[in-house]
Amino acid sequence: MPCQTYEALEQSLKSARSEFAYFTFDENKALRGMSDRQSKQFAKKAQERISELSKHISWHRQTCAECKGPGL
């Protein structure tokens, strides 16, 4: 069973993915109220955050005794 840290990381990853979608999908352009350039900058930052969180989650799974499960 995952620990609270893992669950928090997963929630942050979900949030970053939503943020990325918010700034990349054309359907959201009217909601954004910003230029395409600004939108691309925010999407890039969200994509970088997704990458970092994914790495952190992977590292966490390998090192956390609670997330490894019993007997590992």
Backbone as numpy.savetxt, mean C-alpha at the origin, in Angstrom:
# Nx Ny Nz CAx CAy CAz Cx Cy Cz
-1.76 -17.17 12.62 -2.62 -15.98 12.62 -1.72 -14.74 12.62
-2.02 -13.78 11.77 -1.17 -12.59 11.68 -1.26 -11.72 12.94
-0.15 -11.07 13.22 -0.09 -10.17 14.38 -0.69 -8.81 14.02
-0.80 -7.95 15.02 -1.37 -6.62 14.81 -0.51 -5.77 13.88
0.80 -5.93 13.97 1.69 -5.17 13.09 1.45 -5.56 11.64
1.32 -6.85 11.38 1.06 -7.33 10.03 -0.27 -6.78 9.53
-1.28 -6.85 10.35 -2.60 -6.35 9.95 -2.55 -4.84 9.65
-1.78 -4.10 10.43 -1.63 -2.66 10.18 -0.91 -2.41 8.85
0.11 -3.22 8.58 0.83 -3.09 7.31 -0.09 -3.41 6.14
-0.89 -4.45 6.27 -1.83 -4.81 5.22 -2.85 -3.69 4.99
-3.32 -3.09 6.05 -4.27 -1.98 5.92 -3.62 -0.79 5.22
-2.37 -0.51 5.56 -1.64 0.58 4.90 -1.46 0.28 3.42
-1.18 -0.96 3.08 -1.02 -1.36 1.69 -2.34 -1.19 0.93
-3.41 -1.59 1.54 -4.74 -1.43 0.93 -5.03 0.05 0.68
-4.69 0.88 1.64 -4.90 2.31 1.52 -4.04 2.90 0.39
-2.80 2.47 0.30 -1.92 2.96 -0.76 -2.42 2.54 -2.13
-2.95 1.33 -2.24 -3.50 0.86 -3.52 -4.73 1.69 -3.90
-5.55 2.01 -2.93 -6.72 2.85 -3.20 -6.30 4.24 -3.65
-5.28 4.76 -2.98 -4.76 6.09 -3.34 -4.21 6.08 -4.77
-3.48 5.03 -5.12 -2.94 4.90 -6.47 -4.09 4.89 -7.49
-5.11 4.10 -7.21 -6.26 4.02 -8.12 -6.95 5.37 -8.24
-7.06 6.06 -7.14 -7.72 7.37 -7.13 -7.04 8.34 -8.08
-5.71 8.28 -8.13 -4.97 9.23 -8.96 -4.68 8.73 -10.37
-4.99 7.48 -10.69 -4.67 6.98 -12.03 -5.89 6.75 -12.92
-7.03 6.44 -12.36 -8.18 6.14 -13.19 -8.85 7.41 -13.71
-9.12 7.39 -15.02 -9.74 8.55 -15.66 -11.09 8.90 -15.05
-11.79 7.91 -14.55 -13.12 8.15 -13.98 -13.06 9.09 -12.78
-11.89 9.18 -12.16 -11.75 10.01 -10.97 -11.26 11.43 -11.28
-10.98 11.73 -12.53 -10.44 13.04 -12.88 -11.31 14.19 -12.40
-12.60 14.07 -12.57 -13.51 15.14 -12.15 -13.48 15.31 -10.64
-13.23 14.24 -9.92 -13.21 14.31 -8.46 -11.91 14.91 -7.92
-10.84 14.76 -8.66 -9.52 15.17 -8.18 -9.36 16.68 -8.11
-9.74 17.36 -9.15 -9.57 18.81 -9.18 -8.11 19.22 -9.25
-7.27 18.43 -9.92 -5.86 18.78 -10.07 -5.41 18.43 -11.49
-4.28 18.96 -11.86 -3.77 18.74 -13.21 -3.30 17.30 -13.38
-3.14 16.89 -14.64 -2.64 15.55 -14.91 -1.24 15.36 -14.34
-0.43 16.39 -14.42 0.93 16.31 -13.90 0.93 16.07 -12.38
0.11 16.83 -11.68 0.02 16.64 -10.23 -0.51 15.24 -9.90
-1.49 14.83 -10.65 -2.08 13.52 -10.43 -1.04 12.42 -10.63
-0.22 12.55 -11.67 0.83 11.56 -11.94 1.87 11.56 -10.83
2.18 12.72 -10.29 3.15 12.79 -9.19 2.61 12.07 -7.95
1.34 12.29 -7.64 0.73 11.63 -6.49 0.63 10.11 -6.73
0.33 9.72 -7.96 0.25 8.30 -8.28 1.62 7.65 -8.14
2.65 8.35 -8.58 4.01 7.81 -8.45 4.39 7.63 -6.98
4.05 8.60 -6.16 4.34 8.49 -4.72 3.59 7.31 -4.11
2.35 7.12 -4.52 1.55 6.00 -4.01 2.16 4.68 -4.47
2.63 4.64 -5.71 3.24 3.42 -6.23 4.53 3.10 -5.47
5.30 4.11 -5.16 6.53 3.91 -4.37 6.17 3.39 -2.97
5.12 3.94 -2.40 4.66 3.50 -1.07 4.20 2.05 -1.11
3.51 1.66 -2.18 3.07 0.27 -2.35 4.28 -0.65 -2.39
5.27 -0.26 -3.14 6.49 -1.07 -3.25 7.18 -1.23 -1.90
7.33 -0.14 -1.18 7.99 -0.19 0.13 7.19 -1.02 1.13
5.88 -0.84 1.13 5.04 -1.62 2.05 5.09 -3.10 1.71
5.10 -3.43 0.44 5.18 -4.83 0.04 6.47 -5.47 0.53
7.57 -4.74 0.40 8.86 -5.23 0.89 8.83 -5.40 2.41
8.25 -4.43 3.08 8.18 -4.48 4.54 7.32 -5.66 5.00
6.22 -5.89 4.33 5.34 -7.01 4.67 6.07 -8.34 4.47
6.79 -8.45 3.37 7.54 -9.67 3.09 8.59 -9.91 4.18
9.32 -8.88 4.53 10.32 -8.99 5.59 9.66 -9.36 6.91
8.55 -8.72 7.21 7.84 -8.98 8.46 7.42 -10.45 8.55
6.85 -10.98 7.47 6.41 -12.38 7.47 7.56 -13.34 7.74
8.74 -12.97 7.28 9.91 -13.85 7.46 10.49 -13.76 8.86
10.26 -12.66 9.55 10.92 -12.45 10.83 10.01 -12.49 12.05
8.74 -12.36 11.88 7.81 -12.32 13.00 7.41 -13.72 13.43
7.70 -14.07 14.65 7.38 -15.41 15.16 5.87 -15.65 15.16
5.10 -14.64 15.45 3.64 -14.80 15.49 3.05 -15.03 14.11
3.59 -14.37 13.11 3.08 -14.51 11.74 3.56 -15.80 11.08
4.70 -16.31 11.51 5.21 -17.57 10.96 4.32 -18.74 11.33
3.69 -18.65 12.48 2.81 -19.72 12.92 3.53 -20.70 13.83
2.77 -21.59 14.41 3.36 -22.56 15.35 4.28 -23.54 14.63
5.36 -23.87 15.31 6.27 -24.88 14.79 7.26 -24.39 13.77
7.30 -23.12 13.47 8.26 -22.61 12.49 9.35 -21.81 13.15
